[in-house]
Structure formats: structure tokens, C-alpha cells
């Protein structure tokens, strides 16, 4: 029983990290897009990198995983 409780807690921790990655990816993409539109030419290159990284993070973690986990509707 103790071993099953341990694995359940590990699974809950992994689920939280995946949901957090999904939310951070979505937030990074939105902030990157806003600054990309209104920023200067130097900042645009950095924000393009942020948006690409955010898209990869959303692709790995899933788009709706964080919104379902944290109940953001």
C-alpha cells in the first residue's frame, strides 16, 4: 500500500508539471506575440524565439492540459 501511495504522489507531481508547462507555454506565446507586434526590430527576434519555444512547450505538454488542471475556462 505504501508503494502505491508513493507512485500516486509521483504521478500527481508529473501531472502538475505538465499542466504548468502548458500554462507557461500559452502565457509565453501571448506575451511574445504582443511584444513582437509593438516592439522594435531587436526585440522582435527575441520574441520570435520565445514564441517558437512556447509553441514547442505547448506541443509537448498539450494545449488544454493546463486549463483543465487549473480549471481556467
VOMIZA-701503 format. One record per residue: x, y, z of N, C-alpha, C in turn; residue in three letters. Coordinates in steps of 0.001 Angstrom, whole numbers, plus 524288, in hexadecimal, padded with zeros to 5 digits. Layout:
// residues N
XYZXYZXYZALA ...
***
This chain:
// residues 73
803247FB598000080000800008000080354804EE80000UNK 8077F804EF802D780AD5809888032780D5280A9D7FDE1UNK 80ECA806867FB1681130807277F5F780D528096D7F20AUNK 8086F807C67F24780478809E67EEBE8035D80FA17EFF2UNK 8035B8110C7F4E6802A88168B7F65780726819E07F458UNK 80BCF817C07F4908106781A917F29B80FF181B927ECC2UNK 80E868178E7E9CC80E0D818367E4218099281BDB7E2B3UNK 8057B81BE87E5D58012C81F8A7E4DE802F48252B7E5A3UNK 80609826247E9A68081182B647EA9180BE682D0E7E64FUNK 80F19829677E479812AF82A997E02E80F9A82BF47DB48UNK 80B7D828FC7DA278083E82A157D5998059482F687D610UNK 803BC830BD7DABE8014D835DD7DB868053D83A467DAACUNK 80A108397D7DC4880E1E83D6C7DB6780F5783E197D5A8UNK 80F9E839D17D2C6810A783A167CD2680C1A83CB47CA59UNK 8075783B757CBFC802BB83DE57C9A1802C1843D07CA8FUNK 804508457F7CF37804A484B0E7D065808B884DB67CCF9UNK 80D4684B417CC4C8116584D9C7C91480FB884E0B7C35DUNK 80CE884A347C16380AFC84A7D7BC01806FB84EE07BB74UNK 8037284F607BF387FF91853927BF1280228858E97BF89UNK 80618859597C2D7808E785E457C36D80BCE85FAC7BE62UNK 80E1B85BDD7BBD5810B285CD17B6D380CE485EAB7B2ADUNK 8083885C837B2C08043B85E307AF04802B3863E37AFE4UNK 801DD8655F7B4C58005F86AC77B600804D586E847B4C0UNK 809A086D137B61380E1B870777B4F080EF0871077AF0AUNK 80E0C86CE57AC1E80E7F86D3D7A67380A70870DD7A41BUNK 805AF870767A60480183873DD7A418802878798C7A58CUNK 8043187A797AA598056A87FC97AC1480A14882037A917UNK 80E1887ED77A847812A88809C7A55381153881F979FBAUNK 80DE887EED79D5380C5A8801A797F38094F88532797A1UNK 805B58860F79B448028E88AD079B31805F488FA079C26UNK 8094B88F647A01780CBE893D67A14181088894BE79CC1UNK 812AC8908F79A9A816468910E79632813B48937B79173UNK 80EDA8920A7906B80C0D8943778BF480AF189A0478CB3UNK 8095C89B8B7916C8083B8A10F7927580D2E8A45B791EFUNK 811748A2947943F816518A593793F0818878A56578E66UNK 817A48A11678B8C8196E8A0BC78624816B98A4D4782BFUNK 811C08A5B8783BF80ECA8A97C7809F810768AF16781E4UNK 8112B8B04A786DD8123C8B5AC7886F817F98B6D678970UNK 81B5B8B3037893E820DA8B3D678A828240D8B5A2785D7UNK 828D68B6FB786F682C768B8A3782EC82EE08B3F878021UNK 832418B4FF77C48834758B0B777929837FF8AD1077C46UNK 83AAC8AF097803283E1A8ABC07835983B028A815786E8UNK 836C18AA2C788F3833888A72A78C8A830658A30B78993UNK 82F1C8A421784B682BF68A075781A782EA889B35780F3UNK 833B989B42780428368E8965777F96836578931978495UNK 836E88959C7890683689892D178E0183111890B878EF1UNK 82D29893CC78D99827C98921878E678265088DB378A9BUNK 828A788DB878604827C98896878264829EC8845A784B7UNK 82E7E884B078729830AE88026789D582D4787E5D78E58UNK 82B15882107914882798880BE7959B822AA87E197939EUNK 820808801278F5581BC087DBB78D3981CC68783C78B20UNK 821398775B788AC8228087223786B98233C86E5E78B48UNK 825E68701F78F5B8269986CDF794008215686BB779692UNK 81DEA86F8B796BC818C286EC97990F8157D86AF6795E9UNK 815DB86B2F790BF812FA8678478D7B814EE861F878E62UNK 81A058614C78EF481C3085C207901081A4D85A3479564UNK 81A4585DA8799478186F85C3F79E7C812A785ACD79E71UNK 80F8985DB179B8F809FB85C6A79B16809558573979841UNK 80C95856417944A80C40851517917780D9E84CA5794D5UNK 8115384D4B79851812E48490279BBF80EEE848337A01EUNK 80D3084C6A7A27C809C784C027A712803FA84BCC7A5B5UNK 8027C84D907A12E7FCFB84DAD79FBD7FAA3853047A0CCUNK 7F70A8549479D897F4C7859CF79E037F0CA85A1C7A268UNK 7ED7E856317A2F27E936856797A6BB7EA7D853E57ABF6UNK 7EF16851BF7AC807F07684F0E7B1557F082852D37B5F3UNK 7F300857477B5547F35285B127B9937EE1C85D917BAD8UNK 7EAF885E9D7B6D87E5EA861167B7E47E23885D557BAB0UNK 7E2878585A7B97E7DF448548F7BC437E13F853AE7C1CCUNK 7E6608536C7C27B7E8A0852557C79E7E7A7856D17CB67UNK 7E86F85BA37C9A67E7BF860327CD037E2458627F7CCACUNK 7DED6860017C9BA7D956861A17C9147D8DF867457C73EUNK 7DBAF868907C3077DB6A86DBF7C0B27D7F786D437BBD6UNK 7D35F86FAE7BC167CFB886F487B7A67CE108749F7B5FBUNK 
***
